[in-house]
Amino acid sequence: MADAAGHEGQLSPSQQEALEQYLQVTDQDVSAAIPLLQRSQWNVQIAIAKFFDGEGPDPVAEAMASQDIPRTAARHENLQESLMASSSSVWTSRATRRDRTDPAPRIVPPPPVTHRSPWLIGLLLTPFSLGWKAASTLFRTFCYLLSFLPASLRPPALSSGLRSSTGRRMLLPRDTAARFKREFDEEYGPNDLQLFEGGLAQAHDLAKKELKFLLVLLMSPEHDDTSSFVRETLLRPEIVEFINDPANNIIFWGGNVLDSEAYQVATEYNCTKYPFSALVCLTPKEGSTRMGIVKRLTGPMPAATYLSELQGAMEKYNADLEGVRAERTAQEFARSLRTEQDSAYERSLAIDRERAREKREAAAAAEEAEKRALEQAEAAAMLAERRRQWKAWRATKILPEPPASDKNVVRVALKMPEESGAGRIVRRFPQDAPMEELYAFVECHDVAGDGTASDSVSAAPVDYEHRYTFRIVSTLPRMVYKPSTTITMGQCIGKSGNLIVEMMGDVGEDEDEEEGE
């Protein structure tokens, strides 16, 4: 310990500040902290990472890389130029470090874990739990009374006690925010402050997404200046109006350091004095997705000073946020335009596909209709050919006309259709000839008359059933004679008859129900 104290006395002010920051986070012994910081080139972030994650294989290279030391080529210069260059580089690095904001990490508190013991064991341990609560309350009071000492002067037990004992039941971030709002209203009365109803991680994400400012307020009920700050500064009408004004794009989040989430925020934001306010926003010049702490306001201050400090910090970074908003708007417009173009292209493509489909269907329908018409024409031609063959065959089978001396005949006078041009025909048939013979005579009259009937046709066409396209009727009374093969002409007509040949469709359908006897 004497060696460590001696080393600590030889440190420069910046090294002592780095050591103090490192001890606040890690609570490591000074004797072990100084060598680790030396190996990390006094970079607090690298030293903390090594403390929690372990040192890598090449810590010196990591430290040099974190310091962003440029590797320049060797050049020749005189002493005056060297001194001027070194002085300029020192001032530039200091200005860069001064202008660069501290990072604002996204803090997610661990979920609350509750262990419920059996009621019998809880009843038996009630005296011990009451004693433990009383002792922890006294210990927390003692810790907060000594919390204003520098971290280097605080004993390790006190630092760990400050971190671990908050005395508040852990809740979910949303419930913690509701409890803070309720206690704030109970303590300082109803107010118009619009506190964010959620955890800091949700507020952090919302500010990053919507490019807004995040105002973080941390309060300690144990601090004497908390009440005066809230009543005389935070709840002043101009401050409340400024925070609630939508044009200022402020998300206001508050927390009590007695809660685990707010205490974790205070640790990550390096809060050393209460009440503490931090203005956080996206810093595009330091990283496209980096959230930085652009302003810290610690301790009590007049409302005018508090307001002017916030306004100055917001004016400084508002131009950068406006540029990012414009860029995002342009990207969103380009994205929506591209989406509309893609949608229009898809619609046009769908219309073209529909037209091509309709065209193919129309072509297929036309081809099918043409094919069907061709088939129907072929079928009609084949039917006409078979009909011609049947007429040629049937003309050879018509019974010859009986001689004039034969008295057992039926004399029939037929009035042929006008389109046939045959006029009126008189012919005798045997009385026992079927009525179908009369129909066959009329059907084959044109064949027998022009001499086209040939004895060479010996059989009727195969798979053909002939249908007559006309009917034979009597006038008075009107009777329709059907081509029966079982009923003879003598039975239907008698000795003689004047008949008319009508083409199908020339008379009503109600008349074709009549039948000759």
Secondary structure, DSSP 8 states (H G I E B T S, - for coil): -HHHHHHHHTS-HHHHHHHHHHHHHH---HHHHHHHHHHTTT-HHHHHHHHHH---S-HHHHHHHHTT----------HHHHHHHHHHHHHHHHHHHHHS-EE---------------HHHHHHTHHHHHHHHHHHHHHHHHHHHTTTS-TTTS-HHHHHHHHH---S----HHHHHHHHHHHHHHHH------B-SS-HHHHHHHHHHHT-EEEEEEE-TT-THHHHHIIIIITSHHHHHHHH-GGG-EEEEEEETTSHHHHHHHHHTT--SSSEEEEEEE-TTT-TT-EEEEEEEES---HHHHHHHHHHHHHHHHHHHHHHHHHHHHHHHHHHHHHHHHHHHHHHHHHHHHHHHHHHHHHHHHHHHHHHHHHHHHHHHHHHHHHHHHHHHHHTTS-----TT--SEEEEEEE--GGGT--EEEEEEETTSBHHHHHHHHHTHHHHHHT---TT--S--TT-----SEEEEETTTTEEE---SSSBHHHHT-SEEEEEEEETTSS-TTTTT----
